[in-house]
Amino acid sequence: MKNIYFLSDAHLGSRALRHTRQQERRLVRFLDDIKEKAEAVYLLGDMFDFWFEYRMVVPRGFTRFLGKLSELTDSGVEVHYFAGNHDLWTWDYLVEECGVILHREPMTLSLADKTFYIGHGDGLGDPDPRFRFIRSIFHSPLCQWLFRWLHPDLGMRFGLNWAKHSRLAHGEGGDPPYLGEDKEHLVLYAKDYLRSHPDVNYFLFGHRHIELDLMLSDQCRMVILGDWISQYTYAVFDGEHLYMENYVEGETKV
């Protein structure tokens, strides 16, 4: 089989980041480098810093990235897109125009003889009541309907500024560093899930912006994919083994 690639958290268009056009080009070059070797690409959410599809309008920008997704799917590469907490208002545009397969919830899939549990990771095991409250608002059909009535210029400005505020609230370092097995919410969630689903071989998540490769048992690994803001990390499954890699243009063999 060809390779399966996993990556997440590019936050394209973020107003809290510099050189976002350069970042998009780097992501596109990576996708171009893997297109001949890829059977499928799994994008585990937050590829955009904010995304909202009005019925006749989609966000300005990202044409290089969207074009590359379309090129991949046109050539027969499956592209799976998991909605994250920054791009959850994704409906049918990426599906109909770019040919991606959209997922809104974590999923279990079999690749070769391995079982994978994959998803963006937001809301899994996180007990923070403020986060859960805000998440419930963003997922509310009523709130989505009301937001749609904002003029796109106002709606996109509000969404991008909200996302900028959220990122800057974490400080210059971005997300907090790894909290340890006893405090990291995604680790706790995976361990709990594994108790009732012992057949899982790999847990793969985004969301946390840290690179983590942790053995949960003799037969199960958990991977948090890092990001495509400063780390440029990804995972690749070759049918037998899962590897974590860092993309360095001109040097990395993908």
N, C-alpha and C positions, 0 to 999 in steps of 0.2 A: 504494500500500500504506500501511497504518497504521505507526506507529512501533514500533521494537523497542528495548526498554530493557535495560540491563545494570547491575547493581550487586552489591556483595558486602560481607562483613565487618561485620555489625551487632553480632555477639557479644551477642545479647539474653540477659539473665539474668546477665551477668558480675558476680561479686562484687568485682571490682577497679574497677568503674566506678560513678559516682554517677548518680542520676536515670535509671535504666534504664527505668522506666515512661514517663517523658517521652520518652525516646529511641524506645521502641516506638510511642508515639502519633504521633511525627513521621514515622516510617517508614510507618505506616498511612495518614496523611494524604497522603503522597506517592503511595502506590499508589492511593488514592482519586482523586487529581488526574489520574492518567494513564489511568484505566481506560477512558475513552471514546476515547482516542487510541491505545491500545496494541493491537497485533496479538499481541505476545508479550513476556514478561518473563523474563529470564535472571538467576537468582540464583546467583552464582558462589562459593557456599560460605561457611561460618562465619557464617551468619545467626544461629545460636545459639552461645553460648559453650561449652555442653556439651549433648549430646543423646544419650539412649540409650532405645531402645524395648524395654521388657519386653513379654512376650506380651499381657498384659492391662493394662499401665500405660504411660503416656507422661508426660514431664516436666510438672510443674505450671507454670502460667503461659502467657504468650504468646497468650492467647485472642483478643486484638484482631488480632494478626498472622495467626494461623491462620484466623480468620474472614474476613479480607480476602483471603487466598489463595483460600479457598473461593468467595468472591463473584466474584473475577476468573475463575476457571476455570468456574464456573457460567454466567457471561455469555459464554463463548466465547473468553476470552483464554488463550492457552497460557502456562503458567508452568513453566519449566524450572529444576530445582533441582540444583546440583552439590554433592555432598558434599565438605566441606572437611576439614581436619585436626581441627577442633573438633566437627564434627557428622557424622563419618564413620559413626557407628553409627545410621544412618538406614536403615530397611528399607521397610515397606509402609504405615506410618501416613499419611505425607504424601501418598502416592499414592492410597490408598483413601479417606481421609477428606477430603482437600483437593483432590484431582484434579491434583496436580502431576506432571510427568514427571521422574523421577529419573535422574541420571547419576552414575556413580562414577569415570569416567575422562575426560580431555580429549576433545573431539570436534571434527571438522571439519564445517562446514555451509555451504551456499550460501544467501545472502540477496540477492535481486535478482540482479545479475550479479557479486557479490563473494563471495570465499571467506574464511570466518572460522575461526580455530583458537581455541577457548575452553576454559577450565578454571579450577579454583581456583588451582592453581600450586604447591601444596606437593609437595615431592619432585622437582620438575623442575629438573634441573641442580644441585641442592644436594649438594655432596660431603661435608657434615658427617657423620662416621660415627655420632656420638651421635644426631643427629636421625633418621638412616636406621634406626638400631637401634630407637629408640622407635617410629618409624612402623611398622616390621615387627611389633612387639608389638601395637599397636593394630589392625592389619589381620589379625592371626592369628585364624582361626576358633576355635581352642582357647581363646585368651584371651577372646574375646567370649563363648563358652559359659560359661567359668568366672565371668566378671563377671556374667552373667545370674543366677547363683545368689545374689548379694548381695541383701539386702533393698533395695527401691528407695530407701528413706530413706538407707541407707548408701551405695549406689552413686551416687546423685545428689550427695550431700554430698562424696564422694571426688572425683567428676569435676569439680564446680564449684570445689572448692578446688585441684585440680591446675591447672585453667585459670587460676585467679586467680594462683597461684604463677608460672605461665609468663609471664603478662602483667607482673606486678610485677618479674620478673627482668630485664625490658628497661629498667626505670627509668621515671621519670615521662613521658618523651617517647614511650614505647611502642616500636615497631619502630625499628631504626636508619634514618637517612636514606638517600637514594639513594646507592649506592656507586660509580656510574659504569659506563659501558658495559663496561669491561674486568673488572669485579668483580661486577656484579649478576647473580646466577645465572639469573634468568628471562630477562634480555636475552641472556646467553650461550646459553641453551637455545633461544630463539627464532631466533637467528642460525644456530645449527647445524641446526635443523629446516628453516629456510628454504633451506638449500643443497640439500636433497634434495626439497623441496616448494616450488618457486619460484612456484607459483600462489597461495599464500596472500597475501591483501590485508591482513588484520587479525589480530593476536594480541591476545586479551583475557584478562587474568588478574586475580585478587584476591590474597589471602594476604599481600602485603607491606605493606599499609596506607600506601602512598605513592601520590600521583597522578603518573603518568608518561605522557607522550604523545611517542613517539620514532619517527622515521622510520628504518626499517631498510634501505630501498631506495627507489627512485623510485616503486614500486608497493605498498610494504608499510609499514604502521604497527604499532607495538606500544603497547598501552595497559594500564597497571595502574590499577585503578579507585579506589584510595584506600580509604575506609571510610565506615561510617555510625555512627561513634562521635563524631568531632569534625569531619570534613570534609564529610560528606553529599554525596558526589560520585557521579556516575553517567554512563554513556554512552548516547547515543541515536542510532539509525540510522534515517534517514528514507527509505531506499531508494536514495539517491544518496550521501549523506555521513554520516560518523560524527562526532558532536560530544561533547566532554566538558563536563559542566555541574555546577554546584553548586546544591543545592536550598536555597532560602531561602523559608520559608513566606510566602505572600502576595505574593511578588515574582517568583518564577521561573516562566517560561512553559514548561510541560512538554509 
